[in-house]
Amino acid sequence: MAGNYDLDELYANTYTDEDRLAFETQPESTKKFLIAWALALFLGPIGAQRYYLGYLPTAVLKTSLFCAGVVLLILDVPNAGLALIGVVGAWTIIDLFLLLSGTMRDRADRRLQGFTRFAGICAAATVLVLVGWLIVALVIGTSSGVTS
């Protein structure tokens, strides 16, 4: 049975003109993709992009978790504080992926303005920034381990 399938025909041209037209005719938000992306990249741990896009309950939850993590670090409860900040950091990276894939939309489920134009360059910039932060974290971690 498997020999009867033409896999080239099955997987070729899966993104058709109808698909493109359906995407382009979706309602567009007044919210801008670049602003949401920049907020997620630089102020993501406090939920800034979620406030901007209108997701207030999850934005407040994200801000609360981050603040609780900082307070626990200040109160010298490092394990719990770092765990909360780690959860918020992972949530921020997930939000970035949702934005860059076009899955995260505004509160009315409309696609963000400028997504098709800027998503590729923003994805590349996101990778560079995340790798840069990773390098800085590694340098700080190894240098603090050496000085201890």
N, CA, C and O atoms as a GROMACS GRO file, in nm:
protein
  592
    1MET      N    1   0.081  -0.118   0.000
    1MET     CA    2   0.000   0.000   0.000
    1MET      C    3   0.086   0.125   0.000
    1MET      O    4   0.052   0.223  -0.066
    2ALA      N    5   0.196   0.124   0.072
    2ALA     CA    6   0.278   0.245   0.084
    2ALA      C    7   0.336   0.287  -0.050
    2ALA      O    8   0.366   0.405  -0.068
    3GLY      N    9   0.353   0.196  -0.141
    3GLY     CA   10   0.409   0.230  -0.271
    3GLY      C   11   0.314   0.308  -0.359
    3GLY      O   12   0.356   0.362  -0.462
    4ASN      N   13   0.188   0.314  -0.324
    4ASN     CA   14   0.089   0.383  -0.406
    4ASN      C   15   0.083   0.534  -0.381
    4ASN      O   16   0.014   0.605  -0.454
    5TYR      N   17   0.152   0.584  -0.280
    5TYR     CA   18   0.146   0.726  -0.247
    5TYR      C   19   0.256   0.802  -0.320
    5TYR      O   20   0.371   0.756  -0.325
    6ASP      N   21   0.222   0.916  -0.376
    6ASP     CA   22   0.320   1.005  -0.436
    6ASP      C   23   0.355   1.110  -0.332
    6ASP      O   24   0.285   1.211  -0.318
    7LEU      N   25   0.465   1.087  -0.258
    7LEU     CA   26   0.500   1.175  -0.148
    7LEU      C   27   0.537   1.314  -0.196
    7LEU      O   28   0.514   1.412  -0.125
    8ASP      N   29   0.594   1.326  -0.314
    8ASP     CA   30   0.626   1.459  -0.366
    8ASP      C   31   0.500   1.541  -0.386
    8ASP      O   32   0.496   1.660  -0.353
    9GLU      N   33   0.397   1.479  -0.438
    9GLU     CA   34   0.270   1.549  -0.458
    9GLU      C   35   0.202   1.578  -0.325
    9GLU      O   36   0.137   1.682  -0.308
   10LEU      N   37   0.217   1.486  -0.230
   10LEU     CA   38   0.152   1.502  -0.102
   10LEU      C   39   0.210   1.619  -0.023
   10LEU      O   40   0.134   1.693   0.040
   11TYR      N   41   0.342   1.638  -0.026
   11TYR     CA   42   0.406   1.740   0.055
   11TYR      C   43   0.446   1.865  -0.022
   11TYR      O   44   0.491   1.962   0.039
   12ALA      N   45   0.432   1.867  -0.152
   12ALA     CA   46   0.471   1.983  -0.231
   12ALA      C   47   0.363   2.091  -0.225
   12ALA      O   48   0.244   2.062  -0.225
   13ASN      N   49   0.408   2.214  -0.220
   13ASN     CA   50   0.319   2.329  -0.229
   13ASN      C   51   0.203   2.322  -0.128
   13ASN      O   52   0.087   2.338  -0.164
   14THR      N   53   0.236   2.298  -0.004
   14THR     CA   54   0.130   2.288   0.095
   14THR      C   55   0.076   2.424   0.135
   14THR      O   56  -0.035   2.434   0.186
   15TYR      N   57   0.153   2.531   0.113
   15TYR     CA   58   0.107   2.666   0.142
   15TYR      C   59   0.061   2.728   0.010
   15TYR      O   60   0.143   2.773  -0.070
   16THR      N   61  -0.067   2.729  -0.012
   16THR     CA   62  -0.122   2.768  -0.142
   16THR      C   63  -0.159   2.916  -0.142
   16THR      O   64  -0.151   2.984  -0.040
   17ASP      N   65  -0.199   2.963  -0.258
   17ASP     CA   66  -0.244   3.102  -0.271
   17ASP      C   67  -0.370   3.125  -0.188
   17ASP      O   68  -0.389   3.234  -0.135
   18GLU      N   69  -0.455   3.024  -0.176
   18GLU     CA   70  -0.574   3.038  -0.093
   18GLU      C   71  -0.536   3.057   0.054
   18GLU      O   72  -0.599   3.135   0.125
   19ASP      N   73  -0.432   2.984   0.098
   19ASP     CA   74  -0.385   3.000   0.235
   19ASP      C   75  -0.332   3.141   0.259
   19ASP      O   76  -0.362   3.203   0.361
   20ARG      N   77  -0.254   3.190   0.164
   20ARG     CA   78  -0.199   3.325   0.176
   20ARG      C   79  -0.310   3.429   0.179
   20ARG      O   80  -0.308   3.521   0.261
   21LEU      N   81  -0.407   3.413   0.092
   21LEU     CA   82  -0.519   3.507   0.086
   21LEU      C   83  -0.602   3.502   0.214
   21LEU      O   84  -0.647   3.605   0.264
   22ALA      N   85  -0.623   3.381   0.268
   22ALA     CA   86  -0.698   3.368   0.393
   22ALA      C   87  -0.625   3.437   0.507
   22ALA      O   88  -0.689   3.499   0.592
   23PHE      N   89  -0.492   3.428   0.509
   23PHE     CA   90  -0.414   3.495   0.613
   23PHE      C   91  -0.422   3.646   0.597
   23PHE      O   92  -0.440   3.718   0.695
   24GLU      N   93  -0.408   3.694   0.475
   24GLU     CA   94  -0.406   3.838   0.452
   24GLU      C   95  -0.541   3.904   0.472
   24GLU      O   96  -0.547   4.025   0.495
   25THR      N   97  -0.650   3.829   0.462
   25THR     CA   98  -0.782   3.888   0.480
   25THR      C   99  -0.833   3.878   0.624
   25THR      O  100  -0.944   3.921   0.653
   26GLN      N  101  -0.751   3.822   0.713
   26GLN     CA  102  -0.790   3.818   0.854
   26GLN      C  103  -0.793   3.961   0.909
   26GLN      O  104  -0.715   4.045   0.864
   27PRO      N  105  -0.880   3.988   1.003
   27PRO     CA  106  -0.884   4.123   1.060
   27PRO      C  107  -0.753   4.157   1.129
   27PRO      O  108  -0.692   4.072   1.195
   28GLU      N  109  -0.710   4.280   1.113
   28GLU     CA  110  -0.582   4.324   1.168
   28GLU      C  111  -0.606   4.414   1.289
   28GLU      O  112  -0.696   4.498   1.289
   29SER      N  113  -0.525   4.397   1.388
   29SER     CA  114  -0.538   4.472   1.513
   29SER      C  115  -0.482   4.613   1.497
   29SER      O  116  -0.408   4.642   1.403
   30THR      N  117  -0.518   4.699   1.589
   30THR     CA  118  -0.455   4.830   1.595
   30THR      C  119  -0.323   4.823   1.671
   30THR      O  120  -0.243   4.916   1.668
   31LYS      N  121  -0.300   4.711   1.740
   31LYS     CA  122  -0.176   4.690   1.814
   31LYS      C  123  -0.065   4.652   1.716
   31LYS      O  124  -0.088   4.577   1.621
   32LYS      N  125   0.054   4.702   1.741
   32LYS     CA  126   0.166   4.681   1.650
   32LYS      C  127   0.255   4.566   1.699
   32LYS      O  128   0.285   4.554   1.818
   33PHE      N  129   0.297   4.483   1.604
   33PHE     CA  130   0.380   4.368   1.634
   33PHE      C  131   0.514   4.412   1.693
   33PHE      O  132   0.560   4.353   1.792
   34LEU      N  133   0.578   4.513   1.636
   34LEU     CA  134   0.710   4.556   1.683
   34LEU      C  135   0.706   4.602   1.828
   34LEU      O  136   0.799   4.574   1.905
   35ILE      N  137   0.602   4.672   1.866
   35ILE     CA  138   0.591   4.718   2.004
   35ILE      C  139   0.571   4.600   2.098
   35ILE      O  140   0.635   4.592   2.203
   36ALA      N  141   0.484   4.508   2.060
   36ALA     CA  142   0.461   4.390   2.144
   36ALA      C  143   0.588   4.307   2.157
   36ALA      O  144   0.620   4.256   2.264
   37TRP      N  145   0.661   4.293   2.046
   37TRP     CA  146   0.786   4.215   2.048
   37TRP      C  147   0.890   4.281   2.138
   37TRP      O  148   0.953   4.213   2.218
   38ALA      N  149   0.908   4.413   2.124
   38ALA     CA  150   1.007   4.483   2.205
   38ALA      C  151   0.971   4.476   2.354
   38ALA      O  152   1.058   4.458   2.438
   39LEU      N  153   0.843   4.491   2.384
   39LEU     CA  154   0.800   4.479   2.524
   39LEU      C  155   0.827   4.339   2.577
   39LEU      O  156   0.873   4.323   2.691
   40ALA      N  157   0.800   4.237   2.496
   40ALA     CA  158   0.822   4.099   2.540
   40ALA      C  159   0.971   4.072   2.559
   40ALA      O  160   1.010   4.002   2.652
   41LEU      N  161   1.053   4.126   2.471
   41LEU     CA  162   1.197   4.098   2.477
   41LEU      C  163   1.264   4.167   2.595
   41LEU      O  164   1.347   4.107   2.663
   42PHE      N  165   1.227   4.293   2.621
   42PHE     CA  166   1.299   4.370   2.722
   42PHE      C  167   1.225   4.384   2.855
   42PHE      O  168   1.288   4.398   2.959
   43LEU      N  169   1.092   4.380   2.852
   43LEU     CA  170   1.014   4.391   2.975
   43LEU      C  171   0.923   4.270   2.994
   43LEU      O  172   0.823   4.278   3.067
   44GLY      N  173   0.956   4.160   2.930
   44GLY     CA  174   0.873   4.040   2.937
   44GLY      C  175   0.851   3.984   3.075
   44GLY      O  176   0.740   3.939   3.104
   45PRO      N  177   0.952   3.983   3.162
   45PRO     CA  178   0.929   3.926   3.295
   45PRO      C  179   0.822   3.997   3.376
   45PRO      O  180   0.765   3.937   3.467
   46ILE      N  181   0.794   4.123   3.348
   46ILE     CA  182   0.687   4.190   3.421
   46ILE      C  183   0.556   4.188   3.343
   46ILE      O  184   0.457   4.246   3.388
   47GLY      N  185   0.554   4.122   3.228
   47GLY     CA  186   0.430   4.104   3.153
   47GLY      C  187   0.388   4.223   3.068
   47GLY      O  188   0.270   4.238   3.039
   48ALA      N  189   0.481   4.307   3.030
   48ALA     CA  190   0.447   4.431   2.960
   48ALA      C  191   0.372   4.406   2.829
   48ALA      O  192   0.277   4.477   2.798
   49GLN      N  193   0.413   4.304   2.752
   49GLN     CA  194   0.345   4.277   2.625
   49GLN      C  195   0.203   4.228   2.649
   49GLN      O  196   0.115   4.253   2.567
   50ARG      N  197   0.178   4.160   2.759
   50ARG     CA  198   0.043   4.113   2.790
   50ARG      C  199  -0.047   4.230   2.830
   50ARG      O  200  -0.165   4.232   2.795
   51TYR      N  201   0.008   4.328   2.902
   51TYR     CA  202  -0.070   4.450   2.929
   51TYR      C  203  -0.102   4.520   2.798
   51TYR      O  204  -0.216   4.563   2.776
   52TYR      N  205  -0.004   4.531   2.710
   52TYR     CA  206  -0.022   4.600   2.583
   52TYR      C  207  -0.128   4.532   2.496
   52TYR      O  208  -0.208   4.600   2.432
   53LEU      N  209  -0.129   4.399   2.493
   53LEU     CA  210  -0.223   4.326   2.408
   53LEU      C  211  -0.359   4.306   2.473
   53LEU      O  212  -0.452   4.256   2.409
   54GLY      N  213  -0.373   4.343   2.599
   54GLY     CA  214  -0.504   4.337   2.665
   54GLY      C  215  -0.529   4.213   2.748
   54GLY      O  216  -0.643   4.190   2.790
   55TYR      N  217  -0.428   4.134   2.773
   55TYR     CA  218  -0.444   4.013   2.855
   55TYR      C  219  -0.415   4.049   3.001
   55TYR      O  220  -0.313   4.007   3.056
   56LEU      N  221  -0.504   4.124   3.064
   56LEU     CA  222  -0.478   4.178   3.198
   56LEU      C  223  -0.464   4.072   3.307
   56LEU      O  224  -0.372   4.083   3.388
   57PRO      N  225  -0.550   3.969   3.315
   57PRO     CA  226  -0.534   3.872   3.425
   57PRO      C  227  -0.398   3.801   3.422
   57PRO      O  228  -0.334   3.786   3.526
   58THR      N  229  -0.355   3.757   3.305
   58THR     CA  230  -0.226   3.688   3.300
   58THR      C  231  -0.110   3.785   3.314
   58THR      O  232  -0.003   3.748   3.363
   59ALA      N  233  -0.130   3.910   3.273
   59ALA     CA  234  -0.025   4.010   3.292
   59ALA      C  235  -0.004   4.038   3.441
   59ALA      O  236   0.109   4.046   3.488
   60VAL      N  237  -0.113   4.051   3.514
   60VAL     CA  238  -0.104   4.075   3.658
   60VAL      C  239  -0.041   3.954   3.727
   60VAL      O  240   0.041   3.970   3.817
   61LEU      N  241  -0.078   3.834   3.685
   61LEU     CA  242  -0.020   3.712   3.744
   61LEU      C  243   0.131   3.708   3.718
   61LEU      O  244   0.208   3.676   3.809
   62LYS      N  245   0.172   3.739   3.597
   62LYS     CA  246   0.315   3.735   3.562
   62LYS      C  247   0.393   3.839   3.643
   62LYS      O  248   0.501   3.810   3.694
   63THR      N  249   0.338   3.959   3.654
   63THR     CA  250   0.403   4.065   3.733
   63THR      C  251   0.411   4.024   3.880
   63THR      O  252   0.513   4.045   3.945
   64SER      N  253   0.303   3.965   3.931
   64SER     CA  254   0.302   3.922   4.071
   64SER      C  255   0.406   3.813   4.098
   64SER      O  256   0.475   3.817   4.200
   65LEU      N  257   0.416   3.716   4.008
   65LEU     CA  258   0.516   3.610   4.026
   65LEU      C  259   0.657   3.666   4.024
   65LEU      O  260   0.741   3.626   4.105
   66PHE      N  261   0.682   3.758   3.931
   66PHE     CA  262   0.816   3.818   3.923
   66PHE      C  263   0.847   3.897   4.050
   66PHE      O  264   0.956   3.884   4.107
   67CYS      N  265   0.751   3.979   4.096
   67CYS     CA  266   0.773   4.058   4.217
   67CYS      C  267   0.790   3.968   4.340
   67CYS      O  268   0.873   3.996   4.427
   68ALA      N  269   0.713   3.861   4.346
   68ALA     CA  270   0.728   3.767   4.458
   68ALA      C  271   0.867   3.703   4.455
   68ALA      O  272   0.928   3.685   4.560
   69GLY      N  273   0.915   3.670   4.337
   69GLY     CA  274   1.050   3.614   4.327
   69GLY      C  275   1.157   3.712   4.373
   69GLY      O  276   1.251   3.673   4.442
   70VAL      N  277   1.143   3.838   4.336
   70VAL     CA  278   1.239   3.940   4.378
   70VAL      C  279   1.232   3.960   4.530
   70VAL      O  280   1.336   3.971   4.596
   71VAL      N  281   1.111   3.965   4.584
   71VAL     CA  282   1.095   3.982   4.729
   71VAL      C  283   1.157   3.864   4.804
   71VAL      O  284   1.223   3.883   4.906
   72LEU      N  285   1.137   3.744   4.754
   72LEU     CA  286   1.197   3.627   4.819
   72LEU      C  287   1.350   3.632   4.813
   72LEU      O  288   1.417   3.590   4.906
   73LEU      N  289   1.403   3.682   4.703
   73LEU     CA  290   1.550   3.697   4.695
   73LEU      C  291   1.599   3.800   4.796
   73LEU      O  292   1.702   3.780   4.860
   74ILE      N  293   1.525   3.910   4.810
   74ILE     CA  294   1.564   4.014   4.906
   74ILE      C  295   1.554   3.962   5.049
   74ILE      O  296   1.637   3.996   5.133
   75LEU      N  297   1.453   3.878   5.076
   75LEU     CA  298   1.434   3.820   5.210
   75LEU      C  299   1.526   3.702   5.236
   75LEU      O  300   1.511   3.632   5.337
   76ASP      N  301   1.620   3.679   5.148
   76ASP     CA  302   1.720   3.572   5.161
   76ASP      C  303   1.657   3.432   5.162
   76ASP      O  304   1.691   3.347   5.243
   77VAL      N  305   1.563   3.412   5.068
   77VAL     CA  306   1.507   3.280   5.040
   77VAL      C  307   1.539   3.251   4.893
   77VAL      O  308   1.450   3.254   4.808
   78PRO      N  309   1.666   3.224   4.864
   78PRO     CA  310   1.710   3.221   4.724
   78PRO      C  311   1.648   3.109   4.640
   78PRO      O  312   1.620   3.130   4.522
   79ASN      N  313   1.627   2.992   4.697
   79ASN     CA  314   1.575   2.882   4.616
   79ASN      C  315   1.435   2.911   4.564
   79ASN      O  316   1.407   2.891   4.446
   80ALA      N  317   1.348   2.957   4.651
   80ALA     CA  318   1.211   2.988   4.609
   80ALA      C  319   1.209   3.109   4.515
   80ALA      O  320   1.136   3.110   4.417
   81GLY      N  321   1.289   3.210   4.546
   81GLY     CA  322   1.295   3.328   4.462
   81GLY      C  323   1.345   3.298   4.322
   81GLY      O  324   1.287   3.343   4.223
   82LEU      N  325   1.452   3.222   4.314
   82LEU     CA  326   1.505   3.185   4.182
   82LEU      C  327   1.410   3.093   4.106
   82LEU      O  328   1.403   3.099   3.984
   83ALA      N  329   1.338   3.008   4.179
   83ALA     CA  330   1.241   2.921   4.113
   83ALA      C  331   1.130   3.003   4.049
   83ALA      O  332   1.092   2.978   3.935
   84LEU      N  333   1.078   3.102   4.122
   84LEU     CA  334   0.973   3.188   4.066
   84LEU      C  335   1.024   3.269   3.948
   84LEU      O  336   0.956   3.281   3.846
   85ILE      N  337   1.144   3.323   3.960
   85ILE     CA  338   1.200   3.401   3.850
   85ILE      C  339   1.229   3.310   3.730
   85ILE      O  340   1.215   3.352   3.616
   86GLY      N  341   1.268   3.186   3.756
   86GLY     CA  342   1.288   3.090   3.648
   86GLY      C  343   1.158   3.057   3.574
   86GLY      O  344   1.157   3.046   3.452
   87VAL      N  345   1.050   3.042   3.649
   87VAL     CA  346   0.919   3.017   3.587
   87VAL      C  347   0.879   3.136   3.500
   87VAL      O  348   0.832   3.118   3.388
   88VAL      N  349   0.898   3.256   3.553
   88VAL     CA  350   0.863   3.376   3.476
   88VAL      C  351   0.953   3.389   3.354
   88VAL      O  352   0.907   3.431   3.248
   89GLY      N  353   1.080   3.353   3.366
   89GLY     CA  354   1.172   3.357   3.252
   89GLY      C  355   1.130   3.259   3.143
   89GLY      O  356   1.132   3.293   3.025
   90ALA      N  357   1.092   3.138   3.183
   90ALA     CA  358   1.045   3.041   3.084
   90ALA      C  359   0.916   3.088   3.018
   90ALA      O  360   0.898   3.072   2.898
   91TRP      N  361   0.827   3.147   3.097
   91TRP     CA  362   0.702   3.201   3.044
   91TRP      C  363   0.730   3.313   2.944
   91TRP      O  364   0.660   3.326   2.843
   92THR      N  365   0.831   3.393   2.971
   92THR     CA  366   0.868   3.502   2.881
   92THR      C  367   0.920   3.447   2.749
   92THR      O  368   0.886   3.499   2.643
   93ILE      N  369   1.002   3.344   2.754
   93ILE     CA  370   1.054   3.284   2.630
   93ILE      C  371   0.939   3.222   2.550
   93ILE      O  372   0.936   3.233   2.428
   94ILE      N  373   0.846   3.158   2.619
   94ILE     CA  374   0.729   3.102   2.550
   94ILE      C  375   0.648   3.214   2.485
   94ILE      O  376   0.602   3.199   2.372
   95ASP      N  377   0.629   3.325   2.556
   95ASP     CA  378   0.558   3.439   2.498
   95ASP      C  379   0.629   3.492   2.374
   95ASP      O  380   0.564   3.528   2.276
   96LEU      N  381   0.761   3.496   2.377
   96LEU     CA  382   0.836   3.540   2.259
   96LEU      C  383   0.811   3.447   2.141
   96LEU      O  384   0.790   3.493   2.029
   97PHE      N  385   0.815   3.318   2.165
   97PHE     CA  386   0.788   3.222   2.057
   97PHE      C  387   0.645   3.236   2.005
   97PHE      O  388   0.623   3.228   1.884
   98LEU      N  389   0.549   3.257   2.094
   98LEU     CA  390   0.411   3.276   2.051
   98LEU      C  391   0.396   3.402   1.966
   98LEU      O  392   0.323   3.402   1.867
   99LEU      N  393   0.464   3.508   2.005
   99LEU     CA  394   0.459   3.631   1.927
   99LEU      C  395   0.523   3.611   1.790
   99LEU      O  396   0.466   3.649   1.688
  100LEU      N  397   0.641   3.552   1.789
  100LEU     CA  398   0.715   3.536   1.664
  100LEU      C  399   0.650   3.437   1.568
  100LEU      O  400   0.674   3.443   1.448
  101SER      N  401   0.569   3.347   1.619
  101SER     CA  402   0.499   3.253   1.532
  101SER      C  403   0.365   3.306   1.485
  101SER      O  404   0.300   3.246   1.400
  102GLY      N  405   0.323   3.419   1.540
  102GLY     CA  406   0.195   3.477   1.502
  102GLY      C  407   0.078   3.420   1.580
  102GLY      O  408  -0.037   3.453   1.552
  103THR      N  409   0.106   3.335   1.678
  103THR     CA  410   0.000   3.273   1.757
  103THR      C  411  -0.057   3.370   1.859
  103THR      O  412  -0.178   3.370   1.884
  104MET      N  413   0.028   3.453   1.918
  104MET     CA  414  -0.021   3.551   2.016
  104MET      C  415  -0.077   3.671   1.940
  104MET      O  416  -0.008   3.736   1.862
  105ARG      N  417  -0.203   3.698   1.964
  105ARG     CA  418  -0.273   3.808   1.898
  105ARG      C  419  -0.325   3.902   2.005
  105ARG      O  420  -0.298   3.883   2.123
  106ASP      N  421  -0.399   4.003   1.964
  106ASP     CA  422  -0.455   4.093   2.064
  106ASP      C  423  -0.575   4.028   2.133
  106ASP      O  424  -0.613   3.916   2.099
  107ARG      N  425  -0.633   4.097   2.228
  107ARG     CA  426  -0.742   4.040   2.307
  107ARG      C  427  -0.862   3.999   2.222
  107ARG      O  428  -0.934   3.906   2.257
  108ALA      N  429  -0.885   4.069   2.109
  108ALA     CA  430  -0.998   4.038   2.021
  108ALA      C  431  -0.960   3.933   1.916
  108ALA      O  432  -1.035   3.912   1.820
  109ASP      N  433  -0.846   3.867   1.931
  109ASP     CA  434  -0.797   3.761   1.842
  109ASP      C  435  -0.773   3.811   1.699
  109ASP      O  436  -0.802   3.741   1.602
  110ARG      N  437  -0.720   3.932   1.688
  110ARG     CA  438  -0.682   3.985   1.557
  110ARG      C  439  -0.531   3.982   1.546
  110ARG      O  440  -0.461   4.001   1.646
  111ARG      N  441  -0.480   3.957   1.425
  111ARG     CA  442  -0.335   3.952   1.406
  111ARG      C  443  -0.276   4.091   1.419
  111ARG      O  444  -0.341   4.191   1.388
  112LEU      N  445  -0.152   4.097   1.466
  112LEU     CA  446  -0.088   4.224   1.495
  112LEU      C  447  -0.038   4.292   1.368
  112LEU      O  448   0.006   4.225   1.274
  113GLN      N  449  -0.044   4.424   1.366
  113GLN     CA  450   0.004   4.500   1.251
  113GLN      C  451   0.154   4.481   1.236
  113GLN      O  452   0.229   4.491   1.333
  114GLY      N  453   0.198   4.454   1.115
  114GLY     CA  454   0.340   4.444   1.086
  114GLY      C  455   0.400   4.307   1.108
  114GLY      O  456   0.521   4.290   1.096
  115PHE      N  457   0.317   4.208   1.142
  115PHE     CA  458   0.373   4.075   1.169
  115PHE      C  459   0.444   4.019   1.047
  115PHE      O  460   0.558   3.973   1.058
  116THR      N  461   0.379   4.022   0.931
  116THR     CA  462   0.439   3.961   0.812
  116THR      C  463   0.566   4.034   0.770
  116THR      O  464   0.657   3.974   0.712
  117ARG      N  465   0.572   4.162   0.797
  117ARG     CA  466   0.687   4.242   0.754
  117ARG      C  467   0.807   4.225   0.847
  117ARG      O  468   0.921   4.221   0.800
  118PHE      N  469   0.784   4.216   0.978
  118PHE     CA  470   0.893   4.222   1.074
  118PHE      C  471   0.922   4.093   1.149
  118PHE      O  472   1.020   4.088   1.224
  119ALA      N  473   0.843   3.990   1.133
  119ALA     CA  474   0.861   3.869   1.215
  119ALA      C  475   0.997   3.803   1.194
  119ALA      O  476   1.059   3.758   1.290
  120GLY      N  477   1.044   3.798   1.070
  120GLY     CA  478   1.171   3.732   1.043
  120GLY      C  479   1.289   3.802   1.106
  120GLY      O  480   1.372   3.738   1.172
  121ILE      N  481   1.297   3.933   1.088
  121ILE     CA  482   1.410   4.008   1.145
  121ILE      C  483   1.402   4.011   1.297
  121ILE      O  484   1.504   4.008   1.365
  122CYS      N  485   1.281   4.016   1.351
  122CYS     CA  486   1.265   4.013   1.497
  122CYS      C  487   1.305   3.877   1.554
  122CYS      O  488   1.360   3.869   1.664
  123ALA      N  489   1.278   3.770   1.480
  123ALA     CA  490   1.319   3.637   1.526
  123ALA      C  491   1.472   3.628   1.532
  123ALA      O  492   1.527   3.575   1.628
  124ALA      N  493   1.539   3.680   1.431
  124ALA     CA  494   1.686   3.679   1.431
  124ALA      C  495   1.741   3.763   1.545
  124ALA      O  496   1.835   3.722   1.613
  125ALA      N  497   1.683   3.880   1.566
  125ALA     CA  498   1.728   3.966   1.676
  125ALA      C  499   1.703   3.901   1.811
  125ALA      O  500   1.784   3.915   1.903
  126THR      N  501   1.591   3.830   1.824
  126THR     CA  502   1.560   3.761   1.949
  126THR      C  503   1.665   3.655   1.980
  126THR      O  504   1.711   3.644   2.093
  127VAL      N  505   1.702   3.579   1.880
  127VAL     CA  506   1.805   3.476   1.900
  127VAL      C  507   1.936   3.541   1.944
  127VAL      O  508   2.002   3.493   2.036
  128LEU      N  509   1.975   3.650   1.878
  128LEU     CA  510   2.099   3.719   1.915
  128LEU      C  511   2.094   3.771   2.058
  128LEU      O  512   2.192   3.758   2.133
  129VAL      N  513   1.982   3.831   2.097
  129VAL     CA  514   1.970   3.884   2.233
  129VAL      C  515   1.972   3.771   2.336
  129VAL      O  516   2.040   3.782   2.438
  130LEU      N  517   1.899   3.664   2.310
  130LEU     CA  518   1.898   3.552   2.406
  130LEU      C  519   2.034   3.486   2.419
  130LEU      O  520   2.075   3.449   2.529
  131VAL      N  521   2.104   3.471   2.308
  131VAL     CA  522   2.240   3.414   2.314
  131VAL      C  523   2.333   3.510   2.389
  131VAL      O  524   2.417   3.466   2.467
  132GLY      N  525   2.317   3.640   2.366
  132GLY     CA  526   2.397   3.738   2.439
  132GLY      C  527   2.373   3.731   2.588
  132GLY      O  528   2.467   3.734   2.667
  133TRP      N  529   2.245   3.722   2.628
  133TRP     CA  530   2.214   3.709   2.771
  133TRP      C  531   2.271   3.581   2.829
  133TRP      O  532   2.318   3.580   2.943
  134LEU      N  533   2.268   3.473   2.752
  134LEU     CA  534   2.324   3.347   2.798
  134LEU      C  535   2.475   3.359   2.820
  134LEU      O  536   2.528   3.308   2.919
  135ILE      N  537   2.543   3.424   2.728
  135ILE     CA  538   2.688   3.443   2.743
  135ILE      C  539   2.719   3.528   2.865
  135ILE      O  540   2.810   3.496   2.942
  136VAL      N  541   2.643   3.637   2.885
  136VAL     CA  542   2.663   3.721   3.003
  136VAL      C  543   2.639   3.641   3.130
  136VAL      O  544   2.716   3.652   3.225
  137ALA      N  545   2.534   3.560   3.133
  137ALA     CA  546   2.505   3.478   3.250
  137ALA      C  547   2.617   3.378   3.276
  137ALA      O  548   2.654   3.355   3.391
  138LEU      N  549   2.670   3.319   3.171
  138LEU     CA  550   2.780   3.223   3.189
  138LEU      C  551   2.905   3.291   3.240
  138LEU      O  552   2.974   3.237   3.327
  139VAL      N  553   2.936   3.409   3.188
  139VAL     CA  554   3.054   3.483   3.234
  139VAL      C  555   3.037   3.522   3.380
  139VAL      O  556   3.130   3.506   3.459
  140ILE      N  557   2.920   3.574   3.416
  140ILE     CA  558   2.897   3.613   3.555
  140ILE      C  559   2.901   3.491   3.646
  140ILE      O  560   2.960   3.496   3.754
  141GLY      N  561   2.839   3.382   3.603
  141GLY     CA  562   2.839   3.260   3.685
  141GLY      C  563   2.976   3.201   3.706
  141GLY      O  564   3.010   3.160   3.816
  142THR      N  565   3.055   3.196   3.599
  142THR     CA  566   3.188   3.137   3.614
  142THR      C  567   3.283   3.230   3.690
  142THR      O  568   3.369   3.183   3.764
  143SER      N  569   3.268   3.361   3.671
  143SER     CA  570   3.356   3.452   3.743
  143SER      C  571   3.320   3.458   3.891
  143SER      O  572   3.409   3.475   3.975
  144SER      N  573   3.192   3.444   3.926
  144SER     CA  574   3.156   3.443   4.068
  144SER      C  575   3.199   3.312   4.133
  144SER      O  576   3.230   3.309   4.252
  145GLY      N  577   3.200   3.204   4.054
  145GLY     CA  578   3.247   3.076   4.107
  145GLY      C  579   3.396   3.077   4.132
  145GLY      O  580   3.443   3.010   4.224
  146VAL      N  581   3.471   3.151   4.053
  146VAL     CA  582   3.615   3.159   4.069
  146VAL      C  583   3.652   3.245   4.187
  146VAL      O  584   3.747   3.214   4.259
  147THR      N  585   3.578   3.354   4.209
  147THR     CA  586   3.612   3.446   4.318
  147THR      C  587   3.566   3.395   4.454
  147THR      O  588   3.613   3.445   4.556
  148SER      N  589   3.475   3.297   4.459
  148SER     CA  590   3.426   3.248   4.589
  148SER      C  591   3.527   3.164   4.659
  148SER      O  592   3.502   3.116   4.769
   0.00000   0.00000   0.00000
